[in-house]
Amino acid sequence: MNKKQQIIFRSSIITNIFLVIIIIWGFINTNFVKEQLIFEQVQHNLVELEGLITHQKKYNWSEPNLVTTEVRDILNGIYIGVSTGKYLKTISSSDIRTLENLASILRQYPHDELYEFSTLTTEDKQNFEELQIKLREVGLGLRITISKDWDSFMDQIKTLEENLSTLQNK
């Protein structure tokens, strides 16, 4: 090879390495965004829901709309997380199904709509208290170490979904 070809060859190698680094960086950032979105919008809100139900139970359901608003926030978080994951193609169809099943179950609980608060019956309060127990059982509660591992979180959601399905079939 003459000197000109060597320069072109070396610059081509450097350019290709640079492009591979950019692609890897983009992939890592895309997965990070997906996971952070789900962790912040769903996992964090499920932990908050458990804490709010505990608080309401302790204070005789003095502000039940805190709980119903949190359920709405979780449903919105699932929708945003699943939509983003589908768009970025970073979430598996199995995980989408799991999150959508959880949303379907949570929609059966009273939740606030835009400009409209839900009214809770005694049965609704009991159902929320059972939900609080199930959240703690799967490790989604206040003063419990929360994992930021995607597979671990999805396992928690699957177990929660199964536990809640058995409650609703009673």
C-alpha positions as CSV (number, residue, x, y, z in Angstrom):
1,M,0.0,0.0,0.0
2,N,1.2,3.5,-0.7
3,K,1.2,6.2,1.8
4,K,-2.2,7.7,0.6
5,Q,-3.9,4.3,0.9
6,Q,-2.5,3.8,4.4
7,I,-3.9,7.2,5.5
8,I,-7.3,6.4,4.1
9,F,-7.3,3.0,5.6
10,R,-6.3,4.3,9.1
11,S,-8.9,7.1,9.0
12,S,-11.5,4.6,7.9
13,I,-10.7,2.4,10.9
14,I,-10.8,5.3,13.3
15,T,-14.1,6.5,11.8
16,N,-15.7,3.0,12.1
17,I,-14.6,2.7,15.7
18,F,-16.0,6.1,16.4
19,L,-19.4,5.1,14.8
20,V,-19.5,1.9,16.8
21,I,-18.9,3.8,20.0
22,I,-21.8,6.2,19.1
23,I,-24.1,3.3,18.4
24,I,-23.3,1.6,21.7
25,W,-23.7,4.9,23.6
26,G,-27.1,5.4,22.1
27,F,-28.2,1.9,22.9
28,I,-27.1,2.3,26.5
29,N,-28.9,5.6,26.9
30,T,-32.1,4.3,25.3
31,N,-32.2,1.4,27.8
32,F,-31.4,3.7,30.6
33,V,-34.3,6.0,29.7
34,K,-36.7,3.1,29.5
35,E,-35.7,1.7,32.9
36,Q,-35.6,5.1,34.6
37,L,-39.0,5.9,33.2
38,I,-40.6,2.7,34.5
39,F,-38.7,2.8,37.8
40,E,-39.8,6.4,38.5
41,Q,-43.3,6.3,37.1
42,V,-44.3,2.8,38.2
43,Q,-42.0,1.3,40.8
44,H,-41.6,4.5,42.9
45,N,-45.4,5.2,42.7
46,L,-46.2,1.6,43.8
47,V,-44.0,2.1,46.8
48,E,-45.7,5.5,47.5
49,L,-49.1,3.8,47.1
50,E,-48.2,1.3,49.8
51,G,-47.2,4.0,52.1
52,L,-50.3,6.1,51.4
53,I,-52.6,3.2,52.1
54,T,-50.8,2.5,55.4
55,H,-51.1,6.2,56.3
56,Q,-54.8,6.3,55.5
57,K,-55.4,3.1,57.4
58,K,-53.6,4.6,60.4
59,Y,-55.6,7.8,60.3
60,N,-59.0,6.3,59.5
61,W,-59.0,7.2,55.8
62,S,-59.0,11.0,56.4
63,E,-57.8,11.8,52.9
64,P,-58.7,8.8,50.6
65,N,-58.1,10.9,47.5
66,L,-54.3,10.7,48.1
67,V,-54.6,7.0,47.4
68,T,-56.9,7.2,44.4
69,T,-54.7,10.0,42.9
70,E,-51.7,7.7,43.3
71,V,-53.4,4.9,41.5
72,R,-54.1,7.3,38.6
73,D,-50.4,8.2,38.6
74,I,-49.4,4.6,38.4
75,L,-51.8,3.9,35.5
76,N,-50.4,7.0,33.7
77,G,-46.9,5.8,34.4
78,I,-47.6,2.3,33.0
79,Y,-49.1,3.9,29.9
80,I,-46.1,6.2,29.4
81,G,-43.6,3.5,30.1
82,V,-45.2,0.9,27.8
83,S,-45.7,3.5,25.0
84,T,-42.1,4.7,25.2
85,G,-40.8,1.1,25.4
86,K,-42.8,0.2,22.3
87,Y,-41.7,3.2,20.4
88,L,-38.0,2.7,21.3
89,K,-38.3,-1.1,20.9
90,T,-36.6,-1.5,24.2
91,I,-39.2,-3.5,26.1
92,S,-40.1,-7.1,25.4
93,S,-43.6,-8.2,24.5
94,S,-43.7,-10.3,27.7
95,D,-42.9,-7.2,29.8
96,I,-45.5,-5.2,27.9
97,R,-48.1,-7.8,28.6
98,T,-47.1,-8.0,32.3
99,L,-47.4,-4.2,32.7
100,E,-50.6,-4.0,30.8
101,N,-52.1,-6.8,32.9
102,L,-51.1,-4.9,36.1
103,A,-52.8,-1.8,34.7
104,S,-55.9,-3.8,33.9
105,I,-56.1,-5.0,37.5
106,L,-55.4,-1.6,39.0
107,R,-58.1,0.0,36.8
108,Q,-60.6,-2.0,38.8
109,Y,-59.7,0.0,41.9
110,P,-61.2,3.4,42.3
111,H,-58.9,6.0,40.8
112,D,-59.3,9.7,40.1
113,E,-60.0,11.0,36.6
114,L,-59.1,14.4,35.4
115,Y,-61.1,17.0,37.5
116,E,-63.0,14.2,39.3
117,F,-62.2,12.5,42.6
118,S,-63.4,9.0,43.4
119,T,-65.5,8.3,46.4
120,L,-64.4,5.2,48.4
121,T,-66.8,2.8,50.0
122,T,-65.9,0.6,53.0
123,E,-65.3,-2.3,50.6
124,D,-63.0,-0.1,48.5
125,K,-61.0,0.7,51.6
126,Q,-60.8,-3.0,52.5
127,N,-59.6,-3.8,48.9
128,F,-56.9,-1.1,49.1
129,E,-55.8,-2.5,52.5
130,E,-55.5,-5.9,50.9
131,L,-53.5,-4.3,48.0
132,Q,-51.2,-2.7,50.6
133,I,-50.5,-6.1,52.1
134,K,-49.8,-7.6,48.6
135,L,-47.4,-4.8,47.7
136,R,-45.4,-5.4,50.9
137,E,-45.4,-9.1,50.2
138,V,-43.6,-8.6,46.9
139,G,-41.2,-6.1,48.3
140,L,-42.8,-2.8,47.1
141,G,-43.2,-0.8,50.2
142,L,-41.8,1.9,52.4
143,R,-38.7,1.1,54.4
144,I,-38.0,-1.9,52.1
145,T,-34.8,-2.0,50.0
146,I,-35.9,-1.5,46.4
147,S,-33.9,-3.0,43.6
148,K,-33.2,-1.1,40.4
149,D,-32.7,-4.3,38.5
150,W,-35.2,-4.6,35.6
151,D,-35.6,-8.4,35.8
152,S,-36.1,-8.3,39.5
153,F,-38.8,-5.6,39.2
154,M,-40.6,-7.5,36.4
155,D,-40.6,-10.6,38.7
156,Q,-42.2,-8.4,41.5
157,I,-44.8,-7.2,39.1
158,K,-45.7,-10.7,37.9
159,T,-46.0,-11.9,41.5
160,L,-48.1,-8.9,42.4
161,E,-50.3,-9.5,39.4
162,E,-50.8,-13.2,40.3
163,N,-51.6,-12.3,43.9
164,L,-54.1,-9.6,43.0
165,S,-55.8,-11.9,40.4
166,T,-56.4,-14.4,43.2
167,L,-57.9,-11.6,45.4
168,Q,-60.3,-10.6,42.7
169,N,-61.4,-14.1,42.0
170,K,-62.7,-14.5,45.5
